[in-house]
Amino acid sequence: MSNTFLERKIARCFDLLDRNSDGDLSRDDCVALARAAADASGFAAESADARRVHDAYVRLWEVLLAPMDSDGDGRISMKEYVTAVTGLSADPDGYADSLGVAVDAFVEAGDSDRDGRLSRPEFLALYRATFPSLGQEEIADAFEHLDRDGDGHITRQELSQSIQEYLLSEDVNAPGNWFLGRLDV
């Protein structure tokens, strides 16, 4: 299989992270994602919970995304993003560290009851707020695929495995392909 399927997944991720739809990723996009996620979890704007979500998304920017800015302009273009993400598989240790930051951001943002995992209602609320272009049914389907053991929760391990499959796997049947909703093969 060519990289076409993988590149489409990566481009979709970029588009969904580009909160202001300006064609680049920036720290402002991460802050806007954090604000939407904190609101979806019912965290008051100035609360410690909202601050924790904000800090998790700023870490996502600083640790995972900002290093992708190869030209140093403070913004990440689609080309920079695709190049950096496709290069992640060449550095498994660095990838694992970066992936941990992404998983932490999602769990910090969505885990309103602080049990360390995402319940179905938490996941649905987080995704509706963070990725408004995804439909309710598509988000519900994503949850069903990512909840690998069917216990009604997505653990950090399940989320980590799903993100890894989404960003690195060309296996069209991998459950992680549902990380950002349905993607036609």
Secondary structure, 3 states (H helix, E strand, C coil): CCCHHHHHHHHHHHHHHCCCCCCEECHHHHHHHHHHHHHHCCCCCCCHHHHHHHHHHHHHHHHHHHHHCCCCCCCEEHHHHHHHHHHHHHCHHHHHHHHHHHHHHHHHHHCCCCCCEEEHHHHHHHHHHHCCCCCHHHHHHHHHHHCCCCCCEEEHHHHHHHHHHHHHCCCCCCHHHHCCCCCCC
